[in-house]
Amino acid sequence: MKTIEQRIKEQEQRIQRRAERVRDIVDHTENKLVQPGYYDVTETDGGGMRDYVVFTIKVENEINLKDLALKLIEEKEYMSPWNDLRIRPAQAPKVFTV
């Protein structure tokens, strides 16, 4: 059984790794302004062949993409597995008239 000190040390290391990951994501995210609108947050498949949509967000006020990356970490606990935030204008749903 682990001692309290061992458990505390493990938690400190976990928090440190998370802090480093947050820094990596913000540092590797493009420094550009995002205009208001709907955007798809995307991730690349393992081979880098295509992007897929993780979720869609609504940007209400102009924001820097780095700030948006940090906001998604803080509010949605979303951290891209590729260590940067990638978005694209939201794709309109295909509507079929019958």
Residue frames as qw, qx, qy, qz and C-alpha x, y, z in Angstrom:
[[0.000, 0.888, 0.459, 0.000, 0.00, 0.00, 0.00],
 [0.400, 0.523, -0.022, 0.752, 1.27, 3.45, -0.90],
 [0.323, -0.423, -0.448, 0.718, 2.05, 5.97, 1.78],
 [0.125, 0.903, 0.332, -0.242, 0.41, 9.36, 1.88],
 [0.177, -0.722, 0.355, 0.567, 3.71, 10.92, 0.78],
 [0.330, -0.019, 0.800, 0.501, 3.90, 8.62, -2.26],
 [0.234, 0.678, 0.691, 0.086, 0.32, 9.45, -3.20],
 [0.016, -0.906, -0.085, 0.414, 0.97, 13.19, -2.80],
 [0.271, -0.487, 0.569, 0.605, 4.08, 12.92, -4.99],
 [0.332, 0.288, 0.820, 0.367, 2.09, 11.11, -7.70],
 [0.150, 0.853, 0.493, -0.087, -0.53, 13.87, -7.69],
 [0.150, -0.812, 0.185, 0.533, 2.14, 16.56, -7.87],
 [0.308, -0.213, 0.728, 0.575, 3.68, 14.82, -10.90],
 [0.280, 0.552, 0.761, 0.192, 0.27, 14.45, -12.56],
 [0.048, 0.924, 0.253, -0.283, -0.45, 18.15, -12.09],
 [0.240, -0.645, 0.425, 0.588, 3.00, 19.07, -13.43],
 [0.345, 0.092, 0.799, 0.483, 2.49, 16.92, -16.57],
 [0.209, 0.763, 0.611, 0.034, -0.89, 18.57, -17.17],
 [0.080, -0.891, 0.007, 0.447, 0.60, 22.04, -16.79],
 [0.293, -0.395, 0.627, 0.604, 3.31, 21.17, -19.31],
 [0.311, 0.373, 0.811, 0.326, 0.70, 19.85, -21.72],
 [0.114, 0.891, 0.392, -0.199, -1.41, 23.03, -21.42],
 [0.169, -0.758, 0.296, 0.556, 1.71, 25.09, -22.17],
 [0.347, -0.093, 0.774, 0.521, 2.51, 22.90, -25.22],
 [0.285, 0.628, 0.713, 0.130, -0.99, 23.27, -26.63],
 [0.049, 0.941, 0.168, -0.288, -1.05, 27.05, -26.28],
 [0.269, -0.640, 0.468, 0.547, 2.53, 27.41, -27.58],
 [0.313, -0.021, 0.817, 0.483, 1.89, 25.21, -30.66],
 [0.307, 0.724, 0.613, -0.079, -1.48, 26.76, -31.55],
 [0.390, 0.447, 0.292, 0.750, -1.35, 29.32, -34.35],
 [0.150, -0.480, -0.306, 0.808, -1.30, 32.96, -33.26],
 [0.019, -0.238, -0.519, -0.821, -4.21, 34.42, -35.26],
 [0.366, 0.110, 0.351, -0.855, -7.52, 36.17, -34.69],
 [0.034, 0.323, 0.928, 0.183, -10.75, 34.22, -35.05],
 [0.273, -0.151, -0.138, -0.940, -13.81, 36.17, -36.14],
 [0.553, 0.065, 0.558, -0.615, -17.30, 35.55, -34.71],
 [0.672, 0.240, -0.479, -0.511, -19.09, 32.58, -36.21],
 [0.933, -0.184, 0.239, -0.197, -19.45, 28.82, -35.97],
 [0.261, 0.649, -0.713, -0.049, -16.34, 26.67, -36.09],
 [0.974, -0.083, -0.199, -0.063, -15.64, 22.96, -36.09],
 [0.348, -0.704, 0.619, -0.031, -12.90, 21.86, -33.72],
 [0.892, 0.341, -0.263, -0.136, -11.01, 19.19, -35.63],
 [0.568, -0.539, 0.610, 0.122, -8.43, 16.51, -35.01],
 [0.481, 0.523, -0.621, -0.331, -6.36, 14.62, -37.55],
 [0.986, -0.087, -0.058, -0.127, -6.63, 10.86, -37.84],
 [0.758, -0.510, 0.315, 0.257, -3.55, 8.92, -36.74],
 [0.719, 0.155, 0.401, 0.546, -2.02, 8.88, -40.22],
 [0.094, -0.523, 0.068, 0.844, -2.63, 12.56, -40.94],
 [0.203, 0.232, 0.761, 0.571, -4.75, 11.74, -43.98],
 [0.188, -0.603, -0.479, -0.609, -7.92, 13.57, -42.96],
 [0.090, -0.149, 0.480, -0.860, -9.46, 15.76, -40.29],
 [0.333, -0.495, -0.776, -0.205, -12.61, 14.90, -38.42],
 [0.264, -0.604, 0.027, -0.751, -14.92, 17.10, -36.34],
 [0.282, -0.076, -0.812, 0.505, -14.79, 16.65, -32.57],
 [0.013, -0.709, -0.621, 0.335, -17.42, 19.31, -31.79],
 [0.225, 0.626, 0.300, 0.684, -18.69, 22.66, -33.06],
 [0.302, -0.484, -0.402, 0.717, -18.34, 25.94, -31.18],
 [0.158, 0.880, 0.334, 0.300, -19.87, 29.37, -31.56],
 [0.462, -0.110, -0.144, 0.868, -17.42, 32.26, -31.26],
 [0.001, 0.868, 0.493, -0.060, -19.36, 35.34, -30.20],
 [0.050, -0.971, 0.145, 0.183, -16.51, 37.87, -30.04],
 [0.618, 0.649, -0.406, 0.181, -13.22, 38.11, -31.91],
 [0.737, -0.602, 0.307, -0.003, -10.60, 36.05, -30.04],
 [0.176, 0.654, -0.726, -0.117, -7.04, 34.96, -30.55],
 [0.854, 0.061, -0.479, -0.194, -6.81, 31.23, -31.34],
 [0.406, 0.209, -0.726, 0.515, -4.30, 30.76, -28.49],
 [0.314, -0.147, 0.439, -0.829, -6.80, 32.34, -26.08],
 [0.804, 0.007, -0.190, -0.564, -9.52, 30.09, -27.48],
 [0.686, 0.159, -0.700, 0.118, -7.33, 27.02, -26.92],
 [0.136, 0.138, -0.691, 0.697, -6.85, 27.99, -23.27],
 [0.531, -0.072, 0.173, -0.826, -10.56, 28.78, -22.85],
 [0.831, 0.038, -0.423, -0.359, -11.52, 25.32, -24.18],
 [0.511, 0.130, -0.756, 0.388, -9.06, 23.73, -21.75],
 [0.081, -0.106, 0.537, -0.833, -10.47, 25.73, -18.83],
 [0.567, 0.059, 0.178, -0.802, -14.17, 25.43, -19.65],
 [0.879, 0.182, -0.196, -0.396, -14.51, 22.13, -21.55],
 [0.673, -0.446, 0.586, 0.072, -11.43, 20.24, -20.36],
 [0.848, 0.512, 0.130, 0.043, -10.60, 19.81, -24.07],
 [0.250, -0.721, 0.540, 0.355, -6.95, 19.20, -24.90],
 [0.769, 0.532, -0.255, -0.247, -6.18, 18.13, -28.44],
 [0.919, -0.226, 0.253, 0.199, -4.11, 14.96, -28.61],
 [0.708, 0.480, 0.102, 0.508, -1.95, 16.72, -31.26],
 [0.495, -0.466, -0.182, 0.711, -0.90, 19.51, -28.86],
 [0.014, -0.086, 0.159, 0.983, -2.48, 22.37, -30.79],
 [0.421, 0.522, 0.559, -0.488, -5.98, 23.67, -31.43],
 [0.078, -0.005, 0.669, 0.739, -7.27, 23.31, -34.99],
 [0.385, 0.550, 0.549, -0.499, -10.54, 24.79, -36.14],
 [0.119, 0.115, 0.618, 0.769, -12.26, 25.45, -39.46],
 [0.447, 0.010, 0.002, -0.894, -15.48, 27.25, -40.38],
 [0.534, 0.101, 0.769, -0.337, -18.38, 24.95, -39.53],
 [0.038, -0.041, -0.818, -0.573, -19.70, 22.94, -42.39],
 [0.573, 0.020, 0.053, -0.818, -23.36, 23.56, -43.15],
 [0.530, 0.038, 0.831, -0.164, -25.42, 20.43, -42.66],
 [0.112, 0.006, -0.750, -0.652, -26.63, 18.82, -45.84],
 [0.480, 0.276, 0.495, -0.670, -30.36, 19.22, -46.15],
 [0.043, 0.108, 0.870, 0.479, -32.40, 17.04, -48.44],
 [0.493, 0.176, 0.147, -0.840, -35.82, 18.17, -49.60],
 [0.105, 0.116, 0.972, 0.176, -38.34, 15.41, -50.22]]
